[in-house]
């Protein structure tokens, strides 16, 4: 059972990080949460809510981690651009006498 959960997590994470399939996975996850048909039906107290809670946790965790990575990349890019303009070599202009 542990290997099944780990392989599902690895598949879910890698598929969600693939830009081509990201929105399909997000929409499918939301549809799974809304649908009354799932691994453990929601009308069974606690057990029915447990699988939904796990799926929501996976989705929110991965999306927030991806958002943080994008934010860090943008911040690093802006910092690099600022350093690049601040340390640029001066332009030397030669004036020729005629």
C-alpha positions in Angstrom: 0.0 0.0 0.0 2.9 2.4 0.8 4.4 1.8 -2.7 1.1 2.5 -4.3 0.7 5.8 -2.4 4.3 6.8 -3.2 3.9 6.0 -6.9 0.6 7.9 -7.1 2.2 10.9 -5.4 5.2 10.8 -7.8 2.8 10.6 -10.8 0.5 13.3 -9.5 3.5 15.7 -8.8 5.3 15.1 -12.1 2.0 15.4 -14.2 1.0 18.6 -12.3 4.4 20.1 -13.0 4.1 19.4 -16.7 2.6 22.6 -18.2 0.8 20.6 -20.9 -1.2 18.6 -18.4 -1.4 21.0 -15.4 -4.9 22.4 -16.0 -6.3 18.9 -16.8 -5.0 17.6 -13.4 -6.4 20.7 -11.6 -9.8 20.3 -13.2 -9.8 16.6 -12.7 -8.9 17.0 -9.0 -11.7 19.5 -8.5 -14.2 17.2 -10.3 -13.1 14.3 -8.1 -13.8 16.4 -5.0 -17.2 17.5 -6.2 -18.2 14.0 -7.5 -20.1 11.7 -5.1 -18.3 8.8 -6.7 -14.8 8.3 -5.4 -12.6 5.8 -3.6 -14.3 6.3 -0.3 -17.8 7.7 -0.7 -18.4 11.0 1.2 -21.5 9.7 2.9 -19.3 7.4 5.1 -18.2 9.7 8.0 -14.5 10.4 8.4 -13.3 7.7 5.9 -15.2 9.4 3.1 -13.7 12.8 3.9 -10.2 11.4 4.4 -9.4 10.7 0.7 -10.8 14.2 -0.3 -8.6 15.8 2.4 -5.5 14.0 1.1 -6.2 15.0 -2.5 -6.8 18.7 -1.5 -3.6 18.7 0.5 -1.7 17.3 -2.5 -3.1 19.9 -4.9 -2.6 22.9 -2.6 0.9 21.8 -1.6 2.1 21.3 -5.1 0.4 24.5 -6.5 1.8 26.6 -3.7 5.3 25.1 -4.1 5.2 25.8 -7.8 4.0 29.4 -7.1 6.9 29.9 -4.7 9.4 28.6 -7.3 8.1 31.1 -9.8 8.2 33.9 -7.3 11.8 33.1 -6.4 12.8 32.9 -10.0 11.3 36.3 -10.7 12.9 37.9 -7.7 16.3 36.4 -8.7 15.8 37.6 -12.2 15.0 41.2 -11.1 18.0 41.2 -8.7 20.3 40.0 -11.5 18.9 42.7 -13.8 19.5 45.4 -11.2 23.1 44.2 -10.6 23.7 44.1 -14.4 22.7 47.7 -14.8 24.5 48.9 -11.8 27.8 47.3 -12.7 27.8 47.9 -16.4 30.9 49.2 -18.0 30.9 52.9 -18.7 30.6 53.9 -22.4 33.6 55.8 -23.7 32.9 58.4 -26.3 35.8 59.7 -28.3 35.5 63.1 -29.9 37.5 63.6 -33.0 38.9 67.0 -33.9 38.3 68.1 -37.5 
